[in-house]
Amino acid sequence: MKELEINKLPQLPFDVTEALNQLRINLSFCGDQIKVIMVTSSVPNEGKSFITMQLWKMMAEVGTPALLIDCDFRNSEMRRKYSIRSVRNEKLLGAPHYLAGKAELDEVIYKTNIPNGFMIPVTSAIANPTILLESPNFTKMLDYCSERFPYVLVDTPPLGSVADALNIARHCDGSVLVVRSGDTPRKVVENSVQLLRRAESPLLGIVLNRADVNNRSSAYYHRYYHSNYYYKGYRGGYGYGHGSAHDKSNSNGGK
Protein backbone atom coordinates (compact mmCIF):
# COMPACT_ATOMS: atom_id res chain seq x y z
CA MET A 1 0.00 0.00 0.00
CA LYS A 2 1.26 3.47 -0.91
CA GLU A 3 1.96 6.02 1.81
CA LEU A 4 1.39 9.73 2.30
CA GLU A 5 2.39 12.25 4.94
CA ILE A 6 0.20 14.81 6.68
CA ASN A 7 2.60 17.51 7.77
CA LYS A 8 0.67 20.34 9.39
CA LEU A 9 -1.45 18.81 12.13
CA PRO A 10 -1.62 21.29 15.03
CA GLN A 11 -0.96 20.54 18.69
CA LEU A 12 -4.28 20.96 20.48
CA PRO A 13 -4.97 22.39 23.95
CA PHE A 14 -6.00 19.91 26.63
CA ASP A 15 -9.66 20.96 26.72
CA VAL A 16 -10.03 20.62 22.94
CA THR A 17 -8.44 17.17 23.04
CA GLU A 18 -10.84 16.12 25.78
CA ALA A 19 -13.85 17.43 23.83
CA LEU A 20 -12.79 15.41 20.79
CA ASN A 21 -12.17 12.36 22.94
CA GLN A 22 -15.73 12.67 24.27
CA LEU A 23 -16.97 12.75 20.67
CA ARG A 24 -14.99 9.61 19.84
CA ILE A 25 -16.39 7.76 22.85
CA ASN A 26 -19.96 8.90 22.17
CA LEU A 27 -19.77 7.68 18.58
CA SER A 28 -18.66 4.27 19.83
CA PHE A 29 -21.89 4.11 21.87
CA CYS A 30 -23.91 4.30 18.63
CA GLY A 31 -23.21 0.62 18.01
CA ASP A 32 -21.11 -1.57 15.74
CA GLN A 33 -23.49 -0.97 12.84
CA ILE A 34 -22.48 2.71 12.67
CA LYS A 35 -19.26 2.54 10.68
CA VAL A 36 -19.48 5.05 7.81
CA ILE A 37 -19.95 8.52 9.31
CA MET A 38 -20.41 11.72 7.33
CA VAL A 39 -19.16 14.92 8.96
CA THR A 40 -20.69 18.07 7.53
CA SER A 41 -21.85 21.59 8.37
CA SER A 42 -24.51 24.04 7.23
CA VAL A 43 -22.19 26.70 5.79
CA PRO A 44 -18.43 27.10 5.24
CA ASN A 45 -15.98 27.89 8.06
CA GLU A 46 -17.78 26.06 10.86
CA GLY A 47 -14.89 23.68 11.52
CA LYS A 48 -16.13 20.43 9.97
CA SER A 49 -12.84 19.52 8.25
CA PHE A 50 -10.92 20.26 11.45
CA ILE A 51 -13.31 18.04 13.44
CA THR A 52 -13.10 15.25 10.85
CA MET A 53 -9.31 15.28 10.74
CA GLN A 54 -8.83 15.41 14.51
CA LEU A 55 -11.48 12.77 15.23
CA TRP A 56 -9.93 10.44 12.67
CA LYS A 57 -6.47 11.01 14.14
CA MET A 58 -7.71 10.30 17.66
CA MET A 59 -9.45 7.08 16.60
CA ALA A 60 -6.27 5.87 14.93
CA GLU A 61 -4.02 6.81 17.85
CA VAL A 62 -6.05 4.72 20.32
CA GLY A 63 -5.53 1.68 18.08
CA THR A 64 -8.66 1.66 15.91
CA PRO A 65 -7.83 1.45 12.19
CA ALA A 66 -9.74 4.36 10.66
CA LEU A 67 -10.12 5.60 7.09
CA LEU A 68 -10.69 9.24 6.23
CA ILE A 69 -12.27 9.91 2.82
CA ASP A 70 -12.02 13.49 1.62
CA CYS A 71 -15.21 14.01 -0.41
CA ASP A 72 -15.07 17.79 -0.54
CA PHE A 73 -14.17 17.55 -4.21
CA ARG A 74 -14.89 21.17 -5.07
CA ASN A 75 -12.94 22.92 -2.32
CA SER A 76 -10.91 20.54 -0.17
CA GLU A 77 -9.71 22.21 3.01
CA MET A 78 -7.57 19.17 3.83
CA ARG A 79 -5.70 19.35 0.54
CA ARG A 80 -4.85 23.01 1.10
CA LYS A 81 -4.35 23.17 4.84
CA TYR A 82 -2.55 20.01 5.93
CA SER A 83 0.26 19.72 3.35
CA ILE A 84 -0.58 16.18 2.26
CA ARG A 85 2.04 14.60 0.00
CA SER A 86 3.25 11.21 -1.17
CA VAL A 87 6.12 9.71 0.84
CA ARG A 88 7.91 8.63 -2.36
CA ASN A 89 6.96 11.71 -4.38
CA GLU A 90 4.65 9.62 -6.52
CA LYS A 91 1.62 11.16 -8.17
CA LEU A 92 -1.23 11.19 -5.65
CA LEU A 93 -4.46 9.53 -6.71
CA GLY A 94 -7.74 10.29 -4.99
CA ALA A 95 -11.38 9.28 -4.86
CA PRO A 96 -12.22 11.07 -8.13
CA HIS A 97 -9.68 8.89 -9.99
CA TYR A 98 -11.43 5.73 -8.80
CA LEU A 99 -14.94 7.09 -9.36
CA ALA A 100 -14.02 8.09 -12.92
CA GLY A 101 -12.58 4.65 -13.63
CA LYS A 102 -8.99 5.91 -13.86
CA ALA A 103 -7.62 3.93 -10.88
CA GLU A 104 -8.35 0.83 -8.85
CA LEU A 105 -9.67 1.32 -5.34
CA ASP A 106 -6.54 -0.11 -3.72
CA GLU A 107 -4.53 2.53 -5.57
CA VAL A 108 -6.31 5.44 -3.88
CA ILE A 109 -6.21 4.15 -0.27
CA TYR A 110 -3.03 5.32 1.46
CA LYS A 111 -1.29 4.56 4.71
CA THR A 112 -0.36 7.76 6.54
CA ASN A 113 2.22 8.83 9.08
CA ILE A 114 -0.54 8.46 11.70
CA PRO A 115 -0.37 4.85 12.98
CA ASN A 116 -3.62 3.02 12.06
CA GLY A 117 -4.66 6.06 10.03
CA PHE A 118 -5.57 5.60 6.36
CA MET A 119 -6.82 8.15 3.84
CA ILE A 120 -8.39 8.57 0.43
CA PRO A 121 -7.37 12.13 -0.48
CA VAL A 122 -8.54 14.74 -2.95
CA THR A 123 -5.73 15.79 -5.29
CA SER A 124 -7.33 18.60 -7.31
CA ALA A 125 -10.52 20.62 -7.37
CA ILE A 126 -13.47 19.38 -9.43
CA ALA A 127 -16.00 21.97 -10.56
CA ASN A 128 -18.99 19.61 -10.83
CA PRO A 129 -18.56 16.23 -9.12
CA THR A 130 -22.27 15.29 -9.17
CA ILE A 131 -21.83 12.57 -11.81
CA LEU A 132 -19.02 10.99 -9.78
CA LEU A 133 -21.03 11.04 -6.54
CA GLU A 134 -24.05 9.46 -8.23
CA SER A 135 -22.07 6.73 -9.97
CA PRO A 136 -22.33 3.08 -8.86
CA ASN A 137 -18.62 3.26 -8.03
CA PHE A 138 -19.36 5.56 -5.09
CA THR A 139 -21.53 2.91 -3.43
CA LYS A 140 -18.91 0.27 -4.20
CA MET A 141 -16.19 2.45 -2.64
CA LEU A 142 -18.02 2.92 0.66
CA ASP A 143 -19.09 -0.75 0.83
CA TYR A 144 -15.51 -1.89 0.21
CA CYS A 145 -14.11 0.47 2.83
CA SER A 146 -16.71 -0.38 5.49
CA GLU A 147 -15.81 -4.06 5.17
CA ARG A 148 -12.13 -3.32 5.84
CA PHE A 149 -12.14 -0.57 8.46
CA PRO A 150 -13.94 -0.28 11.80
CA TYR A 151 -14.60 3.42 11.05
CA VAL A 152 -14.82 5.39 7.83
CA LEU A 153 -15.11 9.18 8.24
CA VAL A 154 -16.32 11.14 5.22
CA ASP A 155 -15.63 14.86 5.00
CA THR A 156 -18.14 16.66 2.76
CA PRO A 157 -19.01 20.16 1.53
CA PRO A 158 -21.48 22.15 3.66
CA LEU A 159 -25.14 21.24 3.26
CA GLY A 160 -26.18 24.78 2.40
CA SER A 161 -23.62 25.28 -0.37
CA VAL A 162 -24.17 22.44 -2.85
CA ALA A 163 -26.10 19.17 -3.05
CA ASP A 164 -22.98 16.98 -2.70
CA ALA A 165 -23.41 16.25 1.02
CA LEU A 166 -26.99 15.00 0.54
CA ASN A 167 -25.82 12.72 -2.27
CA ILE A 168 -23.19 11.33 0.09
CA ALA A 169 -25.45 11.13 3.17
CA ARG A 170 -27.69 8.42 1.75
CA HIS A 171 -24.68 6.08 1.51
CA CYS A 172 -23.54 6.63 5.13
CA ASP A 173 -24.69 5.05 8.39
CA GLY A 174 -25.17 8.45 10.02
CA SER A 175 -24.10 12.07 10.09
CA VAL A 176 -22.45 14.49 12.48
CA LEU A 177 -23.37 18.15 12.01
CA VAL A 178 -20.78 20.76 13.00
CA VAL A 179 -22.19 24.13 14.11
CA ARG A 180 -20.07 27.19 14.85
CA SER A 181 -21.37 28.59 18.11
CA GLY A 182 -22.65 32.15 18.06
CA ASP A 183 -22.13 32.42 14.29
CA THR A 184 -24.45 30.08 12.40
CA PRO A 185 -28.10 31.28 12.44
CA ARG A 186 -30.48 28.96 14.24
CA LYS A 187 -32.81 28.71 11.25
CA VAL A 188 -29.90 27.58 9.09
CA VAL A 189 -29.08 24.80 11.55
CA GLU A 190 -32.73 23.74 11.74
CA ASN A 191 -32.86 23.60 7.94
CA SER A 192 -29.76 21.36 7.88
CA VAL A 193 -31.40 18.99 10.35
CA GLN A 194 -34.47 18.79 8.11
CA LEU A 195 -32.34 18.18 5.02
CA LEU A 196 -30.65 15.23 6.71
CA ARG A 197 -34.01 13.89 7.82
CA ARG A 198 -35.34 14.04 4.26
CA ALA A 199 -32.19 12.23 3.10
CA GLU A 200 -32.97 9.58 5.75
CA SER A 201 -29.54 10.05 7.28
CA PRO A 202 -29.61 9.46 11.06
CA LEU A 203 -28.20 12.52 12.81
CA LEU A 204 -25.82 11.02 15.33
CA GLY A 205 -25.08 14.32 17.05
CA ILE A 206 -24.24 17.99 16.77
CA VAL A 207 -20.78 19.42 17.44
CA LEU A 208 -21.07 22.91 18.86
CA ASN A 209 -17.68 24.24 17.78
CA ARG A 210 -15.89 27.19 19.43
CA ALA A 211 -18.52 27.24 22.15
CA ASP A 212 -18.35 29.43 25.22
CA VAL A 213 -20.21 27.22 27.67
CA ASN A 214 -21.39 30.29 29.59
CA ASN A 215 -22.67 32.05 26.47
CA ARG A 216 -26.46 32.43 26.12
CA SER A 217 -26.53 31.43 22.43
CA SER A 218 -24.62 28.24 23.25
CA ALA A 219 -27.17 27.51 25.95
CA TYR A 220 -29.94 27.91 23.36
CA TYR A 221 -28.46 25.28 21.04
CA HIS A 222 -28.04 22.88 23.93
CA ARG A 223 -31.59 23.44 25.19
CA TYR A 224 -33.17 23.23 21.73
CA TYR A 225 -31.60 19.99 20.58
CA HIS A 226 -31.72 18.36 24.00
CA SER A 227 -35.47 18.86 24.28
CA ASN A 228 -36.69 18.47 20.69
CA TYR A 229 -34.65 15.74 19.03
CA TYR A 230 -33.36 12.33 19.93
CA TYR A 231 -30.69 10.77 17.78
CA LYS A 232 -29.49 7.21 17.74
CA GLY A 233 -26.61 6.91 20.16
CA TYR A 234 -26.78 10.33 21.80
CA ARG A 235 -28.42 13.68 21.37
CA GLY A 236 -27.53 17.35 21.38
CA GLY A 237 -24.01 18.74 21.63
CA TYR A 238 -21.21 17.48 23.81
CA GLY A 239 -17.74 18.34 24.90
CA TYR A 240 -15.26 19.16 27.60
CA GLY A 241 -16.46 20.76 30.79
CA HIS A 242 -19.55 18.86 31.94
CA GLY A 243 -18.72 15.15 31.72
CA SER A 244 -21.92 14.28 29.86
CA ALA A 245 -22.91 13.06 26.41
CA HIS A 246 -25.21 16.09 26.17
CA ASP A 247 -22.63 18.83 26.66
CA LYS A 248 -21.36 21.46 24.24
CA SER A 249 -18.00 21.21 22.51
CA ASN A 250 -15.52 24.02 22.85
CA SER A 251 -13.20 22.54 20.24
CA ASN A 252 -11.50 25.05 17.99
CA GLY A 253 -11.04 24.94 14.24
CA GLY A 254 -11.64 26.53 10.90
CA LYS A 255 -13.53 24.89 8.10
Secondary structure as the mmCIF struct_conf table of DSSP 4:
data_model
#
loop_
_struct_conf.conf_type_id
_struct_conf.id
_struct_conf.beg_label_comp_id
_struct_conf.beg_label_asym_id
_struct_conf.beg_label_seq_id
_struct_conf.end_label_comp_id
_struct_conf.end_label_asym_id
_struct_conf.end_label_seq_id
STRN STRN1 GLU A 3 ILE A 6
HELX_LH_PP_P HELX_LH_PP_P1 LEU A 9 PRO A 13
HELX_RH_AL_P HELX_RH_AL_P1 PHE A 14 SER A 28
TURN_TY1_P TURN_TY1_P1 PHE A 29 CYS A 30
TURN_TY1_P TURN_TY1_P2 ASP A 32 GLN A 33
STRN STRN2 VAL A 36 SER A 41
BEND BEND1 SER A 42 GLY A 47
HELX_RH_AL_P HELX_RH_AL_P2 LYS A 48 GLU A 61
TURN_TY1_P TURN_TY1_P3 VAL A 62 GLY A 63
STRN STRN3 ALA A 66 ASP A 70
BEND BEND2 ARG A 74 ASN A 75
HELX_RH_AL_P HELX_RH_AL_P3 GLU A 77 LYS A 81
BEND BEND3 TYR A 82 TYR A 82
STRN STRN4 ILE A 84 SER A 86
TURN_TY1_P TURN_TY1_P4 VAL A 87 ARG A 88
HELX_LH_PP_P HELX_LH_PP_P2 GLU A 90 LEU A 92
HELX_RH_AL_P HELX_RH_AL_P4 ALA A 95 LEU A 99
TURN_TY1_P TURN_TY1_P5 ALA A 100 GLY A 101
BEND BEND4 LYS A 102 ALA A 103
HELX_RH_AL_P HELX_RH_AL_P5 LEU A 105 VAL A 108
STRN STRN5 TYR A 110 THR A 112
BEND BEND5 ASN A 113 ILE A 114
TURN_TY1_P TURN_TY1_P6 PRO A 115 ASN A 116
STRN STRN6 GLY A 117 ILE A 120
BEND BEND6 SER A 124 SER A 124
BEND BEND7 ALA A 127 ALA A 127
HELX_RH_AL_P HELX_RH_AL_P6 THR A 130 LEU A 133
TURN_TY1_P TURN_TY1_P7 GLU A 134 GLU A 134
BEND BEND8 SER A 135 SER A 135
HELX_RH_AL_P HELX_RH_AL_P7 PRO A 136 ARG A 148
BEND BEND9 PRO A 150 PRO A 150
STRN STRN7 TYR A 151 ASP A 155
TURN_TY1_P TURN_TY1_P8 LEU A 159 SER A 161
BEND BEND10 ALA A 163 ALA A 163
HELX_RH_AL_P HELX_RH_AL_P8 ASP A 164 ALA A 169
TURN_TY1_P TURN_TY1_P9 ARG A 170 HIS A 171
BEND BEND11 CYS A 172 ASP A 173
STRN STRN8 GLY A 174 ARG A 180
TURN_TY1_P TURN_TY1_P10 SER A 181 ASP A 183
BEND BEND12 THR A 184 THR A 184
HELX_RH_AL_P HELX_RH_AL_P9 ARG A 186 ARG A 198
TURN_TY1_P TURN_TY1_P11 ALA A 199 GLU A 200
STRN STRN9 LEU A 203 ASN A 209
TURN_TY1_P TURN_TY1_P12 ARG A 210 ARG A 210
TURN_TY1_P TURN_TY1_P13 VAL A 213 ASN A 214
HELX_RH_AL_P HELX_RH_AL_P10 ARG A 216 ASN A 228
BEND BEND13 LYS A 232 GLY A 233
BEND BEND14 GLY A 236 GLY A 236
TURN_TY1_P TURN_TY1_P14 TYR A 240 GLY A 241
BEND BEND15 HIS A 242 HIS A 242
BEND BEND16 SER A 244 SER A 244
TURN_TY1_P TURN_TY1_P15 ALA A 245 HIS A 246
#
